[in-house]
Amino acid sequence: MSNAQLMQQAMAANGRIAHHVISPHLSRFSALDLGGAERLAAIAGAIAAAAARRHAPAQARFLQQLQELTRPAAGVAAYADHDTSGPEHDKLVASGIAMLDAGFSRLAEELAAAGVAFERAAAVEAVLFSRLLSGHRPHRVRLALLACAVALASPGYRPGDLVPILPPDRGPATAATPPAEAARTGTFG
């Protein structure tokens, strides 16, 4: 069975319970009224947490599934991804990660309790995460998923940590003085 068929069948069989479980968490997440960059950072943090907790043997495959699922949304961007930073930004993102992480963890527990096979539960989770990602510009989604991979490869990463989408600015580079030109000797001729 192809990956697409698995996802379609998993959503057809379990989409109703998935939406019932995740909807309150998504409503609280929306109520945070995050800007585009904060929203994407929170989603990336929740994806990294889910990959670390439930997809450990195949984290790269899970991230690849999300990339493939978001590809059809290329060109669609409902959220402006203006970057902001600072302690308030980090608090908002951390709150968003916690809300999404709790929702997707509860979803995984409910699906497992209902006897849903792991691969089908993972497919449902991937579809729902891809829907959250699809409101962002494709290049920002790719950066977010790459940031998840980098975070997951970091030995100090813990589920729920912030996942920086772009490296922090290092400030303006100091202009190096070009080396002095060597004195010319000789004649042309």
PASEBA-1860 file (N, C-alpha, C; in nm, 3 decimals):
! residues 189
1> MSNAQLMQ> 0.084/-0.116/0.000/0.000/0.000/0.000/0.090/0.124/0.000 ~ 0.056/0.220/-0.081/0.136/0.342/-0.090/0.112/0.429/0.034 ~ 0.204/0.521/0.054/0.196/0.613/0.167/0.069/0.697/0.158 ~ 0.035/0.744/0.038/-0.085/0.825/0.019/-0.211/0.746/0.052 ~ -0.216/0.621/0.009/-0.332/0.537/0.039/-0.346/0.513/0.188 ~ -0.231/0.488/0.255/-0.232/0.466/0.399/-0.289/0.589/0.470 ~ -0.246/0.706/0.428/-0.293/0.829/0.492/-0.442/0.851/0.468 ~ -0.487/0.826/0.345/-0.629/0.842/0.313/-0.714/0.746/0.396
9> QAMAANGR> -0.672/0.620/0.403/-0.748/0.522/0.479/-0.745/0.553/0.629 ~ -0.629/0.596/0.679/-0.617/0.629/0.822/-0.706/0.747/0.858 ~ -0.709/0.850/0.773/-0.794/0.966/0.800/-0.942/0.930/0.785 ~ -0.975/0.846/0.688/-1.115/0.806/0.670/-1.164/0.727/0.792 ~ -1.080/0.640/0.844/-1.120/0.557/0.957/-1.110/0.629/1.091 ~ -1.014/0.721/1.103/-0.986/0.780/1.235/-0.992/0.932/1.240 ~ -1.026/0.994/1.129/-1.029/1.139/1.124/-1.128/1.202/1.220 ~ -1.242/1.137/1.238/-1.345/1.193/1.327/-1.296/1.198/1.470
17> IAHHVISP> -1.239/1.090/1.519/-1.187/1.089/1.656/-1.068/1.184/1.668 ~ -0.985/1.189/1.564/-0.868/1.277/1.566/-0.911/1.423/1.579 ~ -1.008/1.463/1.501/-1.055/1.602/1.507/-1.122/1.632/1.641 ~ -1.194/1.534/1.694/-1.258/1.552/1.824/-1.154/1.573/1.934 ~ -1.046/1.498/1.930/-0.942/1.508/2.033/-0.859/1.634/2.016 ~ -0.820/1.667/1.895/-0.724/1.775/1.872/-0.790/1.913/1.866 ~ -0.918/1.921/1.834/-0.985/2.051/1.816/-0.973/2.146/1.936 ~ -0.997/2.101/2.059/-0.983/2.195/2.171/-0.841/2.251/2.184
25> HLSRFSAL> -0.743/2.169/2.156/-0.603/2.213/2.165/-0.573/2.314/2.054 ~ -0.625/2.288/1.935/-0.604/2.382/1.825/-0.676/2.514/1.849 ~ -0.791/2.509/1.914/-0.862/2.633/1.948/-0.781/2.716/2.047 ~ -0.725/2.652/2.149/-0.642/2.725/2.245/-0.516/2.778/2.178 ~ -0.462/2.701/2.086/-0.344/2.746/2.012/-0.378/2.869/1.929 ~ -0.491/2.866/1.861/-0.533/2.982/1.780/-0.558/3.104/1.867 ~ -0.609/3.083/1.988/-0.638/3.194/2.078/-0.512/3.267/2.123 ~ -0.396/3.204/2.109/-0.271/3.272/2.144/-0.246/3.390/2.050
33> DLGGAERL> -0.310/3.386/1.933/-0.297/3.493/1.834/-0.150/3.520/1.799 ~ -0.080/3.414/1.768/0.062/3.424/1.733/0.079/3.484/1.595 ~ 0.187/3.557/1.576/0.224/3.602/1.443/0.270/3.482/1.362 ~ 0.290/3.503/1.235/0.328/3.393/1.147/0.456/3.322/1.190 ~ 0.559/3.397/1.224/0.687/3.337/1.263/0.673/3.260/1.394 ~ 0.601/3.319/1.491/0.581/3.250/1.618/0.499/3.123/1.599 ~ 0.397/3.133/1.516/0.311/3.017/1.489/0.393/2.904/1.428 ~ 0.473/2.936/1.329/0.554/2.834/1.263/0.657/2.776/1.359
41> AAIAGAIA> 0.717/2.861/1.443/0.815/2.811/1.541/0.749/2.717/1.641 ~ 0.627/2.749/1.683/0.555/2.661/1.776/0.521/2.528/1.710 ~ 0.477/2.533/1.585/0.446/2.410/1.512/0.573/2.326/1.497 ~ 0.684/2.390/1.462/0.811/2.317/1.448/0.851/2.253/1.580 ~ 0.835/2.324/1.690/0.867/2.267/1.821/0.782/2.146/1.854 ~ 0.653/2.154/1.820/0.563/2.041/1.844/0.596/1.923/1.753 ~ 0.634/1.951/1.629/0.673/1.844/1.536/0.799/1.774/1.588 ~ 0.896/1.853/1.631/1.019/1.793/1.684/0.990/1.708/1.808
49> AAAARRHA> 0.902/1.758/1.895/0.865/1.682/2.015/0.797/1.550/1.977 ~ 0.705/1.557/1.881/0.636/1.435/1.836/0.734/1.336/1.774 ~ 0.825/1.388/1.692/0.924/1.301/1.629/1.013/1.235/1.734 ~ 1.052/1.310/1.835/1.139/1.256/1.940/1.066/1.152/2.026 ~ 0.940/1.179/2.055/0.865/1.090/2.145/0.809/0.966/2.076 ~ 0.754/0.985/1.956/0.679/0.876/1.895/0.738/0.820/1.766 ~ 0.834/0.889/1.710/0.888/0.845/1.581/1.038/0.824/1.587 ~ 1.091/0.797/1.705/1.236/0.789/1.727/1.309/0.700/1.627
57> PAQARFLQ> 1.260/0.583/1.596/1.338/0.503/1.502/1.336/0.557/1.359 ~ 1.235/0.638/1.326/1.222/0.685/1.188/1.187/0.834/1.184 ~ 1.262/0.915/1.260/1.235/1.058/1.264/1.248/1.123/1.127 ~ 1.352/1.087/1.054/1.375/1.147/0.921/1.259/1.112/0.828 ~ 1.208/0.992/0.837/1.095/0.950/0.752/0.971/1.032/0.786 ~ 0.947/1.056/0.915/0.833/1.136/0.957/0.844/1.278/0.903 ~ 0.961/1.339/0.915/0.982/1.474/0.863/0.967/1.477/0.711 ~ 1.014/1.374/0.643/1.001/1.365/0.498/0.855/1.355/0.458
65> QLQELTRP> 0.776/1.279/0.534/0.632/1.269/0.507/0.567/1.407/0.514 ~ 0.605/1.484/0.617/0.549/1.618/0.631/0.588/1.706/0.514 ~ 0.712/1.694/0.469/0.756/1.772/0.354/0.675/1.736/0.230 ~ 0.653/1.608/0.209/0.577/1.564/0.093/0.430/1.607/0.102 ~ 0.375/1.604/0.222/0.235/1.644/0.238/0.214/1.793/0.221 ~ 0.313/1.873/0.249/0.298/2.018/0.237/0.331/2.068/0.098 ~ 0.393/1.986/0.016/0.431/2.029/-0.119/0.312/2.074/-0.204 ~ 0.198/2.007/-0.200/0.086/2.052/-0.282/0.036/2.192/-0.248
73> AAGVAAYA> 0.070/2.243/-0.129/0.024/2.376/-0.088/0.119/2.486/-0.134 ~ 0.214/2.452/-0.219/0.312/2.551/-0.265/0.240/2.673/-0.322 ~ 0.284/2.788/-0.279/0.225/2.912/-0.329/0.115/2.966/-0.241 ~ 0.067/2.887/-0.146/-0.038/2.931/-0.056/0.027/2.972/0.075 ~ 0.000/3.093/0.121/0.053/3.138/0.250/-0.048/3.231/0.316 ~ -0.114/3.180/0.416/-0.213/3.259/0.487/-0.149/3.344/0.597 ~ -0.032/3.302/0.644/0.033/3.370/0.756/0.158/3.441/0.707 ~ 0.172/3.566/0.745/0.295/3.640/0.715/0.400/3.595/0.815
81> DHDTSGPE> 0.516/3.563/0.768/0.621/3.508/0.854/0.722/3.614/0.893 ~ 0.675/3.724/0.949/0.768/3.826/0.995/0.838/3.776/1.120 ~ 0.970/3.785/1.121/1.046/3.739/1.235/1.042/3.840/1.348 ~ 1.023/3.789/1.468/1.034/3.870/1.588/1.121/3.793/1.685 ~ 1.173/3.861/1.783/1.256/3.790/1.880/1.243/3.859/2.014 ~ 1.296/3.795/2.113/1.293/3.849/2.247/1.224/3.754/2.342 ~ 1.226/3.788/2.472/1.169/3.699/2.572/1.019/3.676/2.555 ~ 0.946/3.780/2.515/0.802/3.764/2.494/0.775/3.667/2.379
89> HDKLVASG> 0.853/3.679/2.274/0.843/3.588/2.159/0.865/3.444/2.206 ~ 0.970/3.422/2.283/1.001/3.288/2.329/0.891/3.231/2.420 ~ 0.832/3.315/2.504/0.723/3.269/2.591/0.601/3.228/2.509 ~ 0.568/3.309/2.409/0.453/3.276/2.323/0.477/3.145/2.248 ~ 0.596/3.132/2.194/0.628/3.010/2.119/0.626/2.889/2.212 ~ 0.683/2.903/2.332/0.684/2.792/2.428/0.541/2.753/2.466 ~ 0.453/2.852/2.483/0.312/2.822/2.513/0.248/2.747/2.397 ~ 0.276/2.791/2.275/0.222/2.724/2.158/0.271/2.581/2.145
97> IAMLDAGF> 0.401/2.561/2.170/0.457/2.425/2.165/0.387/2.337/2.268 ~ 0.373/2.388/2.390/0.311/2.309/2.497/0.167/2.270/2.461 ~ 0.091/2.364/2.404/-0.047/2.335/2.367/-0.056/2.230/2.258 ~ 0.023/2.248/2.154/0.021/2.151/2.044/0.076/2.016/2.088 ~ 0.184/2.018/2.165/0.244/1.893/2.213/0.144/1.815/2.297 ~ 0.073/1.884/2.386/-0.027/1.817/2.469/-0.138/1.758/2.382 ~ -0.182/1.834/2.283/-0.288/1.786/2.196/-0.248/1.664/2.115 ~ -0.129/1.670/2.055/-0.086/1.557/1.973/-0.048/1.436/2.058
105> SRLAEELA> 0.000/1.459/2.180/0.027/1.346/2.270/-0.104/1.279/2.311 ~ -0.204/1.360/2.341/-0.335/1.304/2.376/-0.394/1.229/2.257 ~ -0.376/1.285/2.138/-0.425/1.218/2.018/-0.361/1.080/2.004 ~ -0.231/1.074/2.022/-0.160/0.945/2.011/-0.212/0.846/2.115 ~ -0.235/0.894/2.237/-0.288/0.806/2.342/-0.428/0.756/2.308 ~ -0.514/0.845/2.260/-0.651/0.807/2.226/-0.654/0.707/2.111 ~ -0.570/0.731/2.010/-0.567/0.639/1.897/-0.514/0.502/1.940 ~ -0.412/0.501/2.024/-0.359/0.374/2.075/-0.465/0.301/2.158
113> AAGVAFER> -0.537/0.376/2.242/-0.641/0.315/2.325/-0.756/0.259/2.239 ~ -0.778/0.320/2.124/-0.883/0.272/2.033/-0.835/0.155/1.948 ~ -0.710/0.113/1.967/-0.656/0.000/1.893/-0.607/0.031/1.754 ~ -0.582/0.159/1.727/-0.533/0.199/1.595/-0.385/0.162/1.585 ~ -0.347/0.096/1.477/-0.208/0.056/1.456/-0.118/0.180/1.451 ~ 0.006/0.163/1.496/0.099/0.276/1.505/0.115/0.348/1.372 ~ 0.131/0.273/1.261/0.154/0.338/1.132/0.033/0.420/1.088 ~ -0.087/0.376/1.124/-0.207/0.454/1.092/-0.218/0.577/1.181
121> AAAVEAVL> -0.185/0.563/1.308/-0.186/0.678/1.400/-0.082/0.781/1.356 ~ 0.034/0.733/1.312/0.139/0.823/1.263/0.094/0.895/1.137 ~ 0.019/0.826/1.053/-0.032/0.889/0.931/-0.132/1.000/0.965 ~ -0.219/0.975/1.062/-0.315/1.076/1.104/-0.240/1.197/1.160 ~ -0.141/1.172/1.243/-0.061/1.279/1.303/0.008/1.361/1.193 ~ 0.064/1.295/1.095/0.133/1.363/0.986/0.037/1.450/0.906 ~ -0.082/1.400/0.879/-0.180/1.478/0.803/-0.220/1.603/0.882 ~ -0.244/1.590/1.010/-0.285/1.705/1.091/-0.172/1.807/1.104
129> FSRLLSGH> -0.049/1.761/1.122/0.064/1.854/1.127/0.081/1.925/0.992 ~ 0.065/1.851/0.884/0.082/1.914/0.752/-0.024/2.021/0.728 ~ -0.143/2.000/0.781/-0.247/2.102/0.768/-0.207/2.230/0.842 ~ -0.145/2.214/0.958/-0.097/2.331/1.031/0.014/2.403/0.955 ~ 0.102/2.327/0.892/0.214/2.385/0.818/0.169/2.452/0.688 ~ 0.062/2.404/0.631/0.025/2.448/0.497/-0.012/2.596/0.486 ~ -0.032/2.663/0.596/-0.063/2.805/0.591/0.059/2.894/0.579 ~ 0.175/2.833/0.570/0.300/2.909/0.564/0.366/2.893/0.428
137> RPHRVRLA> 0.453/2.985/0.396/0.524/2.980/0.268/0.607/2.852/0.260 ~ 0.610/2.791/0.142/0.682/2.664/0.126/0.828/2.669/0.171 ~ 0.899/2.777/0.140/1.039/2.781/0.181/1.052/2.790/0.332 ~ 0.956/2.854/0.401/0.959/2.861/0.547/0.925/2.724/0.606 ~ 0.836/2.651/0.543/0.803/2.515/0.589/0.927/2.427/0.578 ~ 0.997/2.437/0.466/1.120/2.358/0.449/1.222/2.393/0.556 ~ 1.238/2.523/0.583/1.331/2.566/0.688/1.288/2.512/0.824 ~ 1.160/2.514/0.852/1.109/2.464/0.980/1.138/2.315/0.995
145> LLACAVAL> 1.115/2.239/0.889/1.140/2.095/0.895/1.290/2.064/0.906 ~ 1.372/2.143/0.837/1.517/2.128/0.853/1.561/2.163/0.995 ~ 1.500/2.266/1.052/1.532/2.303/1.190/1.493/2.191/1.286 ~ 1.383/2.124/1.257/1.344/2.008/1.340/1.451/1.900/1.333 ~ 1.498/1.872/1.212/1.601/1.769/1.196/1.729/1.806/1.271 ~ 1.768/1.933/1.263/1.888/1.979/1.334/1.868/1.965/1.484 ~ 1.752/2.008/1.533/1.724/1.998/1.677/1.726/1.853/1.724 ~ 1.664/1.765/1.646/1.659/1.623/1.684/1.797/1.560/1.684
153> ASPGYRPG> 1.886/1.609/1.601/2.023/1.555/1.596/2.110/1.611/1.708 ~ 2.065/1.718/1.771/2.141/1.780/1.879/2.132/1.693/2.004 ~ 2.247/1.666/2.067/2.242/1.580/2.186/2.168/1.643/2.304 ~ 2.158/1.775/2.307/2.091/1.842/2.419/1.943/1.866/2.399 ~ 1.887/1.823/2.285/1.746/1.849/2.258/1.657/1.768/2.352 ~ 1.554/1.834/2.403/1.450/1.768/2.482/1.315/1.804/2.421 ~ 1.222/1.709/2.411/1.091/1.740/2.356/1.028/1.859/2.429 ~ 0.981/1.955/2.351/0.923/2.076/2.406/1.015/2.196/2.398
161> DLVPILPP> 1.144/2.173/2.364/1.238/2.284/2.349/1.201/2.369/2.228 ~ 1.242/2.494/2.231/1.226/2.580/2.115/1.315/2.529/2.003 ~ 1.267/2.538/1.883/1.342/2.496/1.765/1.366/2.620/1.680 ~ 1.487/2.677/1.686/1.511/2.797/1.606/1.503/2.767/1.457 ~ 1.417/2.839/1.388/1.398/2.815/1.244/1.514/2.869/1.164 ~ 1.559/2.986/1.200/1.674/3.046/1.134/1.780/3.073/1.239 ~ 1.907/3.061/1.204/2.010/3.092/1.302/2.001/3.238/1.341 ~ 2.035/3.269/1.466/2.028/3.409/1.508/2.128/3.494/1.432
169> DRGPATAA> 2.091/3.621/1.415/2.184/3.712/1.348/2.308/3.729/1.433 ~ 2.421/3.735/1.368/2.547/3.752/1.441/2.590/3.898/1.443 ~ 2.505/3.983/1.397/2.541/4.124/1.392/2.616/4.154/1.265 ~ 2.642/4.282/1.239/2.712/4.317/1.116/2.857/4.267/1.120 ~ 2.897/4.213/1.010/3.035/4.166/1.000/3.128/4.286/0.989 ~ 3.240/4.276/1.056/3.335/4.386/1.047/3.405/4.377/0.913 ~ 3.418/4.491/0.852/3.481/4.495/0.719/3.631/4.477/0.736 ~ 3.681/4.379/0.670/3.826/4.356/0.674/3.892/4.449/0.574
177> TPPAEAAR> 4.005/4.501/0.613/4.079/4.588/0.521/4.147/4.501/0.417 ~ 4.129/4.537/0.291/4.192/4.456/0.188/4.344/4.469/0.199 ~ 4.415/4.363/0.166/4.561/4.372/0.174/4.613/4.476/0.075 ~ 4.717/4.540/0.117/4.776/4.642/0.030/4.831/4.574/-0.095 ~ 4.818/4.644/-0.205/4.865/4.588/-0.331/5.018/4.591/-0.333 ~ 5.075/4.483/-0.376/5.222/4.475/-0.380/5.273/4.573/-0.486 ~ 5.386/4.628/-0.456/5.448/4.724/-0.550/5.487/4.649/-0.676 ~ 5.463/4.712/-0.790/5.496/4.648/-0.918/5.639/4.686/-0.956
185> TGTFG> 5.704/4.589/-1.003/5.841/4.613/-1.050/5.856/4.559/-1.190 ~ 5.950/4.605/-1.260/5.975/4.554/-1.393/5.907/4.638/-1.499 ~ 5.932/4.601/-1.620/5.873/4.674/-1.731/5.792/4.577/-1.815 ~ 5.698/4.636/-1.885/5.622/4.553/-1.977/5.687/4.565/-2.113 ~ 5.705/4.464/-2.174/5.762/4.488/-2.300/5.790/4.383/-2.384
END
